[in-house]
């Protein structure tokens, strides 16, 4: 079949890499894609949120499945757009409905869903510009550090964790009154801080049944030792070494099952990924947030560990036959290290020529922010490349990734040298 994959990052390159291995995939288009996807599929210069252009393309090319990588088209309702169009509704979209996507599109919606279905999460309240002083008063009832979350999509940067009460009040006013994150922070959720170790649980559901994919842990901070500003992610490890059968059973029974049952009870159509951001507090899993797509760079370690045919897996979601699918997982560890532009996540330059890609051995390079400029692969984003490796354990896999990163070069290239430091 002909498949259209939406997105342009490392997540989409990893999906494309796996999907073209399937005998079911005759032709793969990626919109807009990057220099990495250009080498294995056909890039299309089309925005993932231009639904009318996507419709015209899908009908012209006889596309039989649409796989959605990023959150934006999901929150904007691409699933519903296809479902409500007679010429498109026979084409499955792998991703939730617009209502389901509110789990990521609105922190408040997600919190209300968690509370309604008795899924463990941190205490919270939400505030707007009109109630900003009530928000300041609520902060006074909490212990530091203080967690402020922009309600809407802010590209992974809308969460502030602040130690000082007065600074927290100032930042709350900056978000609500001065629109620090634009429309995303027109409402802010204030949450109690949970102290523990974070991990990600990835679930694929057809709306009735589900499969739990390999666990992963990513590293959000730009600086070593988890310091500095939040990023989209600087590296990831799978599986998470400290997640044993007991913790996994708690995650499934207390969080995954009630989430999928909650979709059914609330009439939420959901055929896609549920990315559950968790924190392990004294061996008790608590939900920090939901995302409605795969994580990036976690996809770059989770997908390489799937031995099963990814297109067949997506087809079983579309057909609501996921319960009959046998999911096979590679027992080896996988790690990925993100290589970024100097200055990221703040100001950075694009268009830097990347060298050394042809010298990579025993690792997979997934392109995140790249494009082709004549014969050259050049940087085209803050996060540029991610280097994934397998190993008998995560230390062995990480060693391979770092050995291969040493073969890469572009001006002002930066990467963290301590991915996995907290797992030793």
Order of alpha helices (4+ residues) and beta strands (2+ residues): beta-alpha-beta-alpha-beta-alpha-beta-alpha-alpha-beta-alpha-alpha-beta-alpha-beta-beta-alpha-beta-beta-beta-beta-beta-beta-beta-alpha-alpha-beta-beta-alpha-alpha-beta-beta-beta-beta-beta-alpha-beta
